[in-house]
Amino acid sequence: MTQGRPLLNRRLAEFGTTIFAEMSALAVRTGSINLGQGFPDTDGPEVIREAAVRALRAGHGNQYPPGPGVPELRTAIADHQQRRYGLAYDPDSEVLVTAGATEAIAAALLALVEAGDEVIALEPYYDSYAACIAMAGGTRVPVTLHPDADNGTYRLDLDELRAAVTSRTRLILLNTPHNPTGTVLTREELAAIAALACERDLLVVTDEVYEHLVFEGTHLPIAGFPGMRERTVTIGSAGKTFSFTGWKVGWVTGAPDLVAAVRSAKQFLTYVASGPFQYAVAEALRLPDSYFVDFRADMLAKRDLLAGGLERAGFKVFRPAGTYFITTDIRPLGESDGFTFCRALPERCGVVAIPNAVFYDHRQQGAPFVRFAFCKRTGVLEEAASRLKALAA
């Protein structure tokens, strides 16, 4: 304590050690299988790793790369958006490389949000959203995705979204495919959000890092809807698609004025990062379609493997339409507090999960739900499913 006030900025006072750090440490201490934090337990394609090695040896990116990102990667990102979604971006003025999607989110919110601005986010949401809105001085306004137990899905109430918009609303922060619920917003939902953004003159920041992990439905970037290109900041990342999460290579695409604004904030965060890895990701984005098809099929098989094990253990399972996370309801097991359940689970079963309540402002809405990650080796998931059988005993 100095000068009679806490050391930590008041805007961050509500954010302590993340639940991911706590549960990962618990996994280590108990020797449990960690299905909490969302990182793969195997590396991505060898050809991409070798591309990074070649870049290192050739001296590409070993010093500061260009602030917006190396031209090869910016061009590859623009080509990817054109090839996949028919979205044309100028690599020089409409693409920005970031230190992962997390920095892209932070830079976008710091650039576009001022004190008093309201930011609508779909609840539950990735925990960095709340922290970044706070650091920008904004006010977060959660709109809750509601579980539909009969269909095993979550749904967005568009009337609630419309009602959340006020004269102070600056932007809508989207995430589709959605972490942690696995929801993939439909064409109709995205069209309604786009119409609302245009009607109320709102910006949209959209986190699409799981774009290549859609099992049911189709990933549709909201930037492609009428009136949205000039008001949308789209965020992507290599980590989830190519299983090199430690490389921290993300990106932003958008209209020149939006990208310039985000770049103005980003240059005072990391400035630049991941130099040699940028060249490797440029090659990764040009992998043949068969890679993306096989990647999705592998994750779908793992989804179904773990979902089946969780159902046999007694959980109510919400099978995700996208991402590599499964949300479960613990009430069929006679439990109602996800925090208590997750902190006890390693001793009970030797498995670690994450309580969904940490992703909510309305903690009670998420209290009985628990998230598991299935981006692990098949043998690990089989062992986890076997251990979880103890809950049904």
N, C-alpha and C positions, 0 to 999 in steps of 0.2 A: 504494500500500500504506500503510495506517495501522494502528497498534496491532498490527502483526505478523500481520494477516489480510487476505485478499482483500477488495476493496470489494464485490463482488457477493455477495449472500446465497447461502449454500452450497446452498440448495434449488434455485437457478437456475443453478448452476455448469455443468451439462451442456448448458444451452441458450444457444448463441451467436447470431450473426446467422442469421435463418431462411434456409433454402434458397431461398425465394421471392425474397427480396431479392437474394441472390447471383445467381440465374439471370436475374432481370429486369434487373439491372445488366449482365449478360453480353449479354443481348439488345440493350440500348441500345448497348453498346460495339461489337458486331459487326454491328449493323443487321439482326438476325435477326427472324424471325417468332416472337413470344412465345406459345407454346402451353403454357407452364408454369403461370403463375398463373391462377386461375379467375375472371377478370372479363370481361364482355362488352366488345366494341369498338364497340358502338352503344348509345344510350340506349333506355330503355323507352318506353311509350306517351306520345305527346305530351299526351294528355288528363290524364295523371297529373302530368307536369311542369308543366302549366298550373295544376293544382290547388295545387301547391306555390307557384307564383308568386302565385296569388290569396291564399293564406294569408299569405305575406310582406307583400303590399300591404295586407291587412286588419289586419295586426298580430297575427295569430294565432300564438302560439308564439315571437314574437321575444324575449320575456322567459321566465323559467323556467316551463316547463309543470308541471302537477301531478306529484308524485313517481311515482305509479303509471303515468303516461301520460295523455294527453288523453282525456276520456270518449268522444269520437267514435271514436277508434281502439280503445279497449278494447271498446266495443260491437261494432264491426266485426269484431274478432278473435273475440269470443264467437259472433257470428252465423255467421262462417266455419266455426268448429268444429262448430256445430250443423248447418248446412246440408250440409257435406261429410261429416261422420262421425257425426252424431247425438250428439255430445258436448255436454252443456249446462254452461256455465260462467257464473257471475255476474260481469259486467264489473267490479263494484266490489271484490270480494274474491278473485276467482280468475283475474285477468288482470293481468299486469305488463309494461309496455313497457320495453325495454332498448336500449342502444346496440349494436345488432346482436346476432346470435346468439353472437358471441364473448364479449361481456359477460355474456350470459345463462348461458353455460357456466361462466364464472369465478365469477359470483355464486352459482350453484347449488352448485358444489363448495366454495366458501369457506363457504357457509352450512351445508352438510350434512355435511361431512367434517372430522374432527378428527385430530390426530396419532395415528398407529398404525392408523387405519382403512384397510382395503384397498378399492380401487376396481377393478372388472373392466371392461376396455375391449376392444372387438373390434379386433384388430390385423390389418392396418395401420390407423392412426387419424390423424385430423387433428392436426397438431402441437400445437395449443393445449391439447388434452386433457392431454397429459403435463405441460405447464408448469403448468396450473391445479391438477392433482392435487398437484404438488410444492408449489405456493404454499399449498395448504390443509394441507400436512403429511401427506397421505395416501401410501399405497403403491400404485402401479399394478400391476395383475396382468393382463397381456395374455393374451387367448384368440385364437388365430390363425385367421383365415379362410383356408382352404386352396384353392389354385388347382386346378381340374379342367380340365386341358388338353384332354381329349377333348370336353368340352361347352363349353369357352370361358367358364366361369363360376367363381365362388368359392363355397365352402360353409362353413357353420358346423357344427362337430362339437359336438352338444349334450352328449355325454358329457364332452368336455373342459371345456365350460362348467360343468357340474355339479361336476366334480372341482376346479375352480378356487375354488369357494366354501369358505370356512373360517369359523371362529368370529369372525374379525376382519373379514369382508367387510361393508361398509356399504352399498354400492350397485353397481348395474350401469349403466355408461354406454354407451348404445346409439346407433347412428347408422344410420338407414334412411330413404330410400335412402342407401347407404353410399359415402362418399368415403374412399379413392380407387378402390375396386374396382367400384363401380356395382351392388353386390348389393342386392336388395330382399328383405328377410326375408319369408318366407312366413307364412301363417296358422298352419301347424303349428309353425313355429319360434317365432313370437311366443307362441303358446299355451303352449309348453314353457317359454319364458323367464318368462312370467307365473306359471305354476304354481310354478316354482323360487323366484321372488321371494316369492310368498305363503308357500310352505313354509318358507323360511329367513328370513322377515321382513326382506326387503331393500327398499331404495328403488331406483327406476329413474329415471335422467335420460336423456331421449331427444331426440336432435338430429334434427329432421325438416325441415331447411331445404330439402331437395330434394323435398318432398312432391308438387309439381306437375310433376315431371320423372320420371315413371315410364313406361317404354316397354313393359315386359313385366311382367305380374303386376299387383298392386294395392297401393297404399299403405294400410296398416292401422295406425292409431295404437295402441300397446300400452295406452294409457290406457283404451281401450274394452273390454279383456278383463276377465273376472271377477276381482274383488278388486284391480284395478290403479288405479282412479281415485284412491284415497286414498293411494297410495304412488308416484305417477308425476308427475314434472316434465317437461312437454312443451315443447320449444323450437322456435319458428318464426322466420321472417325474411322480410322483403320483398325483400331484395337479389337473391336468386337467381331469384325468381319474376317480378319486374318489371324487372330489369336496371337497377336504381339502387343498385349496391353501395356507392357513396360516401355514401349517405344514412344508413347505419347505423341501421336501424330493425328491431329484433327484438322477441321477446316470449316470455313464459312463461305457460303455463296449468297449473292444478293445483288441488288442494283448498286451502281457505283457509289452513290451518296451514303447508302447504308454500310457498305463494306468499308468505306473511308472512315466513317464514324467508329466502327468497331476497331479498325486498325489504330486509330488514335488512342484508344484505351489499351489495346493489346501491347503497343510498343513500350508501355511503362509497366507491364507485368513481366513477362519473360523476355521481351524484345524478340528473341529468336530461340529456337530449340530444335533438337532432334535432327541436326544437319544430315549426317549420312543416312539416317533412316528415311528421310524424305525421298531420297532417290530410290530406295527399295520399295516404298509404298507406291511411287509412281509406276513401277513395274507391276506391283500387285494389282493395281486397279485395271491393268490391261490383261490380266489372266483370262483365259477363255471362259465362256459361259458355263462350261462343265464344272469348273471349280465351284462356282456359286451354287449350282444345282446340287452337287455332292455335299457341300457344306451344309446346306439347308436340310438335306435328307438325313445326314448324320445327326444333326441336332434334333430333328423330329423324332428319330428313333430313340434318342436319349430322353426326350421329353416323355414319350410314352412309357419308357422303361421305368423312370422315376415316378411318374404319375400313377402307374399301376401299383408300385410298391407302397406309395403313400395311401392309396385307397385301401389296400389290403391291411394297412396298419390302423385304419379307422378314421383317417382324415376325410373331410369333404374337400375335394380337389377342384380347383378352377383351372382347367386345361388352357394354357395360354395360346392365343392365336398368333403371337409373335414373341420375340425376345428369347432369353434362355433362363427365365425364372418361372417358377410355379408358386402361385398363392394357394394356401390351404386354410380351411376353417377348422379350429381345434375344438369347437364346442361338441362335436360328436364323441370326442374323447373325454368329455366331462370337464374340460378346461375352458377358461374364458379370458385369461390374462396372458397375452403373448410374451410379454417380458419375462414373467415368472416361468412360463413354459420353456422358453428358449434358454434361459440360464440354467434350468435343471436338465434339459435334454442331453447334454454331453455326458453327465453322470448316469443318466437312465439308459441311454442307447449308444453313446459314442458318436453322435452326429450333432453338427452345429447348423442352426438356421438363424434367420433374422426376424424379429417381431415387426410386423408391418406398421404398428402404431408410430414408429419413428418417422414414417413418411407422411404423417397427418398433422394438421393443426387441430382438427377435431379428434383427439386421441381415442375417444371412446368408439368412434366409427371404425377404427382399425384394430381395436383391442383384441378381438378373437382371431386375428388372421396372422399367418406366419409364412414367410417366403423361403423357398429352397432354390438353389442354383443347380442346373443340370449340365453345365458346360464342363463336365469332367469325363475322365475315361470310363468306358462301359463297365469295367471291372469294379471301379470305385463306386459307381452308382448301384451296381448289383449288391455290393457289400453294404452300402448304406441302407438299401431296401431291406436286406436281411436283418440288419440291426434294428431297424424301426419296427419290425414285427413284434418286438417286446412290448410295444404300446398296446397291442391288441390282446395280449395274454391276460 
